[in-house]
Amino acid sequence: MPNTIRPLVAGNWKMHGLAHSLSELALIAQGSEQHKHCIDTLICPPATLLAAASNQSAGTCLAIGAQDCSSEPYGAYTGDISAAMVADSGARAVIVGHSERRQGRSETDADVLRKSQRVLEAGLQAIICIGETESEMLEGRTESVLLRQLKDSIPANGPCSSLVIAYEPVWAIGTGRTPTIEAIAGLHGFIRGYLVSAFGRDGAAVRILYGGSVKVDNAAEIACVDHVNGALVGGASLKSEDFLGILKAFGSIH
C-alpha cells in the first residue's frame, strides 16, 4: 500500500552550526524548492541561529524548528527557552523527547508530555521522539517501550494536525546501524495502530518519521516503507548535498 500522507523531511543539526552555516541553509532552501509540491522540509539549527535562520528562510518552502524547549511557559529558569520564545523567533516546530535528552538529560515521558503541551499551546508543531535502547531491543521489549512512550508523551487533547511522531531506535542514532526494512515496517505499523486506536481518523493522518542513521544511500529504501511519512535526519542534514539527496529520494516516490 503506497504512502498517501505528505511526507516531512526534517534535519536536526544538534550542537553544530555557527553564523557561517546559514550559507549551507540557503542551499538547502534553494534545493528544496523543486520538491515543495510533494514534501515539507524542516531544519532545526541550534537555538542561537533560530531567528537568523527563520528570517533568511522567510518566503521559501523551508521551515525552521527548534531542537528543544522548556516545559515551563516562563519564569526564573536560567538558560531555558520557552515554546513561546521559539515561536517568537519565527520557528514553526520543536523536537521534543529526543533520545539524547531522554538518555543524556534524564528526561522522562512526563517531561516530554509537558514540553509537548507547551509547544502546542504556542501554536507550533510538536515532533515527539520515541525509541528503544539496544538492551531493550535485545530483551524483546521494543513494542512495550514504544507503547509506554506513546501513551505517556503525547498530549491527549492536542490537535493531531500539529503532531509528528519520530521513531528513532536509540542504538541506531549516529552509529551507522539501521534496523531491517521489515523491522521498520513492523514498528511503524505498530505506531500507526496505536495512533488510530487513540485518536481515530485523526490518528491515521499523523506523520510518522523514521530517524537513526538516515543517509543518501538508504533513504530511498526507507522512503518506500508503509507508514514511513518522512525522516528525521541527523548528521546528513549538515551538508546541503547530503540532505538534498535524501529529500530527492523521498520525492521520487511521492
Contacts in CASP RR format, 6 or more apart in sequence:
PFRMAT RR
TARGET T0000
AUTHOR 0000-0000-0000
METHOD contacts of the structure
MODEL  1
MPNTIRPLVAGNWKMHGLAHSLSELALIAQGSEQHKHCIDTLICPPATLL
AAASNQSAGTCLAIGAQDCSSEPYGAYTGDISAAMVADSGARAVIVGHSE
RRQGRSETDADVLRKSQRVLEAGLQAIICIGETESEMLEGRTESVLLRQL
KDSIPANGPCSSLVIAYEPVWAIGTGRTPTIEAIAGLHGFIRGYLVSAFG
RDGAAVRILYGGSVKVDNAAEIACVDHVNGALVGGASLKSEDFLGILKAF
GSIH
1 226 0 8 1.000
2 253 0 8 1.000
3 226 0 8 1.000
3 227 0 8 1.000
3 228 0 8 1.000
3 229 0 8 1.000
3 253 0 8 1.000
3 254 0 8 1.000
5 205 0 8 1.000
5 207 0 8 1.000
5 229 0 8 1.000
6 38 0 8 1.000
6 39 0 8 1.000
6 40 0 8 1.000
6 207 0 8 1.000
6 229 0 8 1.000
6 254 0 8 1.000
7 38 0 8 1.000
7 39 0 8 1.000
7 40 0 8 1.000
7 207 0 8 1.000
7 223 0 8 1.000
7 229 0 8 1.000
7 230 0 8 1.000
7 231 0 8 1.000
7 250 0 8 1.000
7 251 0 8 1.000
7 254 0 8 1.000
8 39 0 8 1.000
8 40 0 8 1.000
8 41 0 8 1.000
8 42 0 8 1.000
8 164 0 8 1.000
8 207 0 8 1.000
8 209 0 8 1.000
8 229 0 8 1.000
8 230 0 8 1.000
9 39 0 8 1.000
9 40 0 8 1.000
9 41 0 8 1.000
9 42 0 8 1.000
9 230 0 8 1.000
9 231 0 8 1.000
9 233 0 8 1.000
9 243 0 8 1.000
9 246 0 8 1.000
9 247 0 8 1.000
9 250 0 8 1.000
10 41 0 8 1.000
10 42 0 8 1.000
10 43 0 8 1.000
10 44 0 8 1.000
10 93 0 8 1.000
10 95 0 8 1.000
10 127 0 8 1.000
10 166 0 8 1.000
10 209 0 8 1.000
10 230 0 8 1.000
10 231 0 8 1.000
10 232 0 8 1.000
10 233 0 8 1.000
10 237 0 8 1.000
11 42 0 8 1.000
11 43 0 8 1.000
11 44 0 8 1.000
11 232 0 8 1.000
11 233 0 8 1.000
11 234 0 8 1.000
11 237 0 8 1.000
11 243 0 8 1.000
12 44 0 8 1.000
12 67 0 8 1.000
12 95 0 8 1.000
12 98 0 8 1.000
12 232 0 8 1.000
12 233 0 8 1.000
12 234 0 8 1.000
12 235 0 8 1.000
12 237 0 8 1.000
13 21 0 8 1.000
13 43 0 8 1.000
13 44 0 8 1.000
13 45 0 8 1.000
13 46 0 8 1.000
13 67 0 8 1.000
13 234 0 8 1.000
13 235 0 8 1.000
13 237 0 8 1.000
13 238 0 8 1.000
14 46 0 8 1.000
14 67 0 8 1.000
14 100 0 8 1.000
14 234 0 8 1.000
14 235 0 8 1.000
15 46 0 8 1.000
16 46 0 8 1.000
16 235 0 8 1.000
16 238 0 8 1.000
17 45 0 8 1.000
17 46 0 8 1.000
17 49 0 8 1.000
17 238 0 8 1.000
18 49 0 8 1.000
19 49 0 8 1.000
19 52 0 8 1.000
21 45 0 8 1.000
21 49 0 8 1.000
22 49 0 8 1.000
22 52 0 8 1.000
22 53 0 8 1.000
22 56 0 8 1.000
24 238 0 8 1.000
24 239 0 8 1.000
24 240 0 8 1.000
25 43 0 8 1.000
25 45 0 8 1.000
25 53 0 8 1.000
25 56 0 8 1.000
25 57 0 8 1.000
25 62 0 8 1.000
26 56 0 8 1.000
27 240 0 8 1.000
27 244 0 8 1.000
28 41 0 8 1.000
28 43 0 8 1.000
28 62 0 8 1.000
28 240 0 8 1.000
28 243 0 8 1.000
28 244 0 8 1.000
29 56 0 8 1.000
29 57 0 8 1.000
29 60 0 8 1.000
29 61 0 8 1.000
29 62 0 8 1.000
30 60 0 8 1.000
31 240 0 8 1.000
31 244 0 8 1.000
31 247 0 8 1.000
32 39 0 8 1.000
32 41 0 8 1.000
32 60 0 8 1.000
32 61 0 8 1.000
32 62 0 8 1.000
32 244 0 8 1.000
32 247 0 8 1.000
33 60 0 8 1.000
33 61 0 8 1.000
35 41 0 8 1.000
35 247 0 8 1.000
35 248 0 8 1.000
35 250 0 8 1.000
35 251 0 8 1.000
36 61 0 8 1.000
38 251 0 8 1.000
38 254 0 8 1.000
39 247 0 8 1.000
39 250 0 8 1.000
39 251 0 8 1.000
39 254 0 8 1.000
40 61 0 8 1.000
40 63 0 8 1.000
41 61 0 8 1.000
41 62 0 8 1.000
41 63 0 8 1.000
41 247 0 8 1.000
42 62 0 8 1.000
42 63 0 8 1.000
42 64 0 8 1.000
42 65 0 8 1.000
42 92 0 8 1.000
42 93 0 8 1.000
43 53 0 8 1.000
43 57 0 8 1.000
43 62 0 8 1.000
43 63 0 8 1.000
43 64 0 8 1.000
43 65 0 8 1.000
43 237 0 8 1.000
44 64 0 8 1.000
44 65 0 8 1.000
44 66 0 8 1.000
44 67 0 8 1.000
44 93 0 8 1.000
44 95 0 8 1.000
45 53 0 8 1.000
45 64 0 8 1.000
45 65 0 8 1.000
46 67 0 8 1.000
47 66 0 8 1.000
47 67 0 8 1.000
47 81 0 8 1.000
50 64 0 8 1.000
50 65 0 8 1.000
50 66 0 8 1.000
50 86 0 8 1.000
50 89 0 8 1.000
50 90 0 8 1.000
50 91 0 8 1.000
51 89 0 8 1.000
51 90 0 8 1.000
53 64 0 8 1.000
54 64 0 8 1.000
54 89 0 8 1.000
54 90 0 8 1.000
54 91 0 8 1.000
55 90 0 8 1.000
57 63 0 8 1.000
57 64 0 8 1.000
63 91 0 8 1.000
63 92 0 8 1.000
63 93 0 8 1.000
64 89 0 8 1.000
64 90 0 8 1.000
64 91 0 8 1.000
64 92 0 8 1.000
65 86 0 8 1.000
65 91 0 8 1.000
65 92 0 8 1.000
65 93 0 8 1.000
65 94 0 8 1.000
65 95 0 8 1.000
66 81 0 8 1.000
66 86 0 8 1.000
66 89 0 8 1.000
66 91 0 8 1.000
66 93 0 8 1.000
66 94 0 8 1.000
66 95 0 8 1.000
67 94 0 8 1.000
67 95 0 8 1.000
67 98 0 8 1.000
68 81 0 8 1.000
68 94 0 8 1.000
68 95 0 8 1.000
68 96 0 8 1.000
68 97 0 8 1.000
68 98 0 8 1.000
68 101 0 8 1.000
68 115 0 8 1.000
69 80 0 8 1.000
69 81 0 8 1.000
69 82 0 8 1.000
69 83 0 8 1.000
69 85 0 8 1.000
69 86 0 8 1.000
69 94 0 8 1.000
69 96 0 8 1.000
69 115 0 8 1.000
69 118 0 8 1.000
69 119 0 8 1.000
70 77 0 8 1.000
70 80 0 8 1.000
70 81 0 8 1.000
70 82 0 8 1.000
70 83 0 8 1.000
70 115 0 8 1.000
70 118 0 8 1.000
71 111 0 8 1.000
71 114 0 8 1.000
71 115 0 8 1.000
71 118 0 8 1.000
72 80 0 8 1.000
72 82 0 8 1.000
72 118 0 8 1.000
73 82 0 8 1.000
73 83 0 8 1.000
73 84 0 8 1.000
73 118 0 8 1.000
73 121 0 8 1.000
74 82 0 8 1.000
74 84 0 8 1.000
82 118 0 8 1.000
82 122 0 8 1.000
83 94 0 8 1.000
83 115 0 8 1.000
83 118 0 8 1.000
83 119 0 8 1.000
83 121 0 8 1.000
83 122 0 8 1.000
83 124 0 8 1.000
84 118 0 8 1.000
84 122 0 8 1.000
86 94 0 8 1.000
86 119 0 8 1.000
86 122 0 8 1.000
86 124 0 8 1.000
87 122 0 8 1.000
87 123 0 8 1.000
87 124 0 8 1.000
91 124 0 8 1.000
92 124 0 8 1.000
92 125 0 8 1.000
93 119 0 8 1.000
93 124 0 8 1.000
93 125 0 8 1.000
93 126 0 8 1.000
93 127 0 8 1.000
93 164 0 8 1.000
94 115 0 8 1.000
94 119 0 8 1.000
94 124 0 8 1.000
94 125 0 8 1.000
94 126 0 8 1.000
94 127 0 8 1.000
95 127 0 8 1.000
95 129 0 8 1.000
95 166 0 8 1.000
95 232 0 8 1.000
96 112 0 8 1.000
96 115 0 8 1.000
96 116 0 8 1.000
96 119 0 8 1.000
96 126 0 8 1.000
96 127 0 8 1.000
96 128 0 8 1.000
96 129 0 8 1.000
96 153 0 8 1.000
97 107 0 8 1.000
97 111 0 8 1.000
97 112 0 8 1.000
97 115 0 8 1.000
97 128 0 8 1.000
97 129 0 8 1.000
97 130 0 8 1.000
97 153 0 8 1.000
98 129 0 8 1.000
98 168 0 8 1.000
99 129 0 8 1.000
99 131 0 8 1.000
99 168 0 8 1.000
99 170 0 8 1.000
99 173 0 8 1.000
100 173 0 8 1.000
101 107 0 8 1.000
102 108 0 8 1.000
102 112 0 8 1.000
102 129 0 8 1.000
103 133 0 8 1.000
103 170 0 8 1.000
109 148 0 8 1.000
109 149 0 8 1.000
109 152 0 8 1.000
109 153 0 8 1.000
110 152 0 8 1.000
112 128 0 8 1.000
112 149 0 8 1.000
112 152 0 8 1.000
112 153 0 8 1.000
113 152 0 8 1.000
113 153 0 8 1.000
113 154 0 8 1.000
113 155 0 8 1.000
115 126 0 8 1.000
116 126 0 8 1.000
116 128 0 8 1.000
116 153 0 8 1.000
116 154 0 8 1.000
116 155 0 8 1.000
117 155 0 8 1.000
117 158 0 8 1.000
119 125 0 8 1.000
119 126 0 8 1.000
119 162 0 8 1.000
120 126 0 8 1.000
120 155 0 8 1.000
120 158 0 8 1.000
120 159 0 8 1.000
120 162 0 8 1.000
120 163 0 8 1.000
123 162 0 8 1.000
124 162 0 8 1.000
125 162 0 8 1.000
125 163 0 8 1.000
125 164 0 8 1.000
126 155 0 8 1.000
126 162 0 8 1.000
126 163 0 8 1.000
126 164 0 8 1.000
127 164 0 8 1.000
127 165 0 8 1.000
127 166 0 8 1.000
127 209 0 8 1.000
127 232 0 8 1.000
128 153 0 8 1.000
128 154 0 8 1.000
128 163 0 8 1.000
128 164 0 8 1.000
128 165 0 8 1.000
128 166 0 8 1.000
129 166 0 8 1.000
129 168 0 8 1.000
129 232 0 8 1.000
130 146 0 8 1.000
130 149 0 8 1.000
130 150 0 8 1.000
130 153 0 8 1.000
130 165 0 8 1.000
130 166 0 8 1.000
130 167 0 8 1.000
130 168 0 8 1.000
130 191 0 8 1.000
131 142 0 8 1.000
131 145 0 8 1.000
131 146 0 8 1.000
131 149 0 8 1.000
131 167 0 8 1.000
131 168 0 8 1.000
131 169 0 8 1.000
131 170 0 8 1.000
132 141 0 8 1.000
132 142 0 8 1.000
132 145 0 8 1.000
132 146 0 8 1.000
132 169 0 8 1.000
132 170 0 8 1.000
132 171 0 8 1.000
133 145 0 8 1.000
133 170 0 8 1.000
133 171 0 8 1.000
134 170 0 8 1.000
134 171 0 8 1.000
136 142 0 8 1.000
136 145 0 8 1.000
137 169 0 8 1.000
137 171 0 8 1.000
142 169 0 8 1.000
142 187 0 8 1.000
143 187 0 8 1.000
143 190 0 8 1.000
146 167 0 8 1.000
146 187 0 8 1.000
146 190 0 8 1.000
146 191 0 8 1.000
146 194 0 8 1.000
147 194 0 8 1.000
150 165 0 8 1.000
150 191 0 8 1.000
150 194 0 8 1.000
150 195 0 8 1.000
150 198 0 8 1.000
151 194 0 8 1.000
151 198 0 8 1.000
154 163 0 8 1.000
154 165 0 8 1.000
154 198 0 8 1.000
160 195 0 8 1.000
160 199 0 8 1.000
160 202 0 8 1.000
160 203 0 8 1.000
160 205 0 8 1.000
160 206 0 8 1.000
161 202 0 8 1.000
161 205 0 8 1.000
163 206 0 8 1.000
164 206 0 8 1.000
164 207 0 8 1.000
164 208 0 8 1.000
164 209 0 8 1.000
165 191 0 8 1.000
165 195 0 8 1.000
165 206 0 8 1.000
165 207 0 8 1.000
165 208 0 8 1.000
165 209 0 8 1.000
166 208 0 8 1.000
166 209 0 8 1.000
166 210 0 8 1.000
166 211 0 8 1.000
166 232 0 8 1.000
167 187 0 8 1.000
167 188 0 8 1.000
167 191 0 8 1.000
167 208 0 8 1.000
167 209 0 8 1.000
167 210 0 8 1.000
167 211 0 8 1.000
168 210 0 8 1.000
168 211 0 8 1.000
168 212 0 8 1.000
168 232 0 8 1.000
169 179 0 8 1.000
169 212 0 8 1.000
171 177 0 8 1.000
172 178 0 8 1.000
172 179 0 8 1.000
172 211 0 8 1.000
172 212 0 8 1.000
172 213 0 8 1.000
173 211 0 8 1.000
173 212 0 8 1.000
173 213 0 8 1.000
173 234 0 8 1.000
174 212 0 8 1.000
174 213 0 8 1.000
174 234 0 8 1.000
174 235 0 8 1.000
175 213 0 8 1.000
176 212 0 8 1.000
176 213 0 8 1.000
176 215 0 8 1.000
177 213 0 8 1.000
178 184 0 8 1.000
178 212 0 8 1.000
178 213 0 8 1.000
178 214 0 8 1.000
178 218 0 8 1.000
178 222 0 8 1.000
179 187 0 8 1.000
181 221 0 8 1.000
181 222 0 8 1.000
181 225 0 8 1.000
184 210 0 8 1.000
184 222 0 8 1.000
184 225 0 8 1.000
184 228 0 8 1.000
185 225 0 8 1.000
185 226 0 8 1.000
185 227 0 8 1.000
185 228 0 8 1.000
188 208 0 8 1.000
188 210 0 8 1.000
188 225 0 8 1.000
188 226 0 8 1.000
188 227 0 8 1.000
188 228 0 8 1.000
189 226 0 8 1.000
189 227 0 8 1.000
191 208 0 8 1.000
191 227 0 8 1.000
192 204 0 8 1.000
192 208 0 8 1.000
192 227 0 8 1.000
195 203 0 8 1.000
195 204 0 8 1.000
195 206 0 8 1.000
195 208 0 8 1.000
196 203 0 8 1.000
196 204 0 8 1.000
199 206 0 8 1.000
207 229 0 8 1.000
207 230 0 8 1.000
208 227 0 8 1.000
208 228 0 8 1.000
208 229 0 8 1.000
208 230 0 8 1.000
209 228 0 8 1.000
209 229 0 8 1.000
209 230 0 8 1.000
209 231 0 8 1.000
209 232 0 8 1.000
210 222 0 8 1.000
210 225 0 8 1.000
210 228 0 8 1.000
210 230 0 8 1.000
210 231 0 8 1.000
210 232 0 8 1.000
211 231 0 8 1.000
211 232 0 8 1.000
211 233 0 8 1.000
211 234 0 8 1.000
212 232 0 8 1.000
212 234 0 8 1.000
214 222 0 8 1.000
214 231 0 8 1.000
214 232 0 8 1.000
214 233 0 8 1.000
214 234 0 8 1.000
214 236 0 8 1.000
214 246 0 8 1.000
215 236 0 8 1.000
215 242 0 8 1.000
215 246 0 8 1.000
216 236 0 8 1.000
216 242 0 8 1.000
216 245 0 8 1.000
216 246 0 8 1.000
216 249 0 8 1.000
219 231 0 8 1.000
219 245 0 8 1.000
219 246 0 8 1.000
219 249 0 8 1.000
219 250 0 8 1.000
220 249 0 8 1.000
220 252 0 8 1.000
220 253 0 8 1.000
222 228 0 8 1.000
222 231 0 8 1.000
223 230 0 8 1.000
223 231 0 8 1.000
223 249 0 8 1.000
223 250 0 8 1.000
223 251 0 8 1.000
223 252 0 8 1.000
223 253 0 8 1.000
224 253 0 8 1.000
230 250 0 8 1.000
231 246 0 8 1.000
231 250 0 8 1.000
233 243 0 8 1.000
233 246 0 8 1.000
235 242 0 8 1.000
236 242 0 8 1.000
236 243 0 8 1.000
236 246 0 8 1.000
237 243 0 8 1.000
END
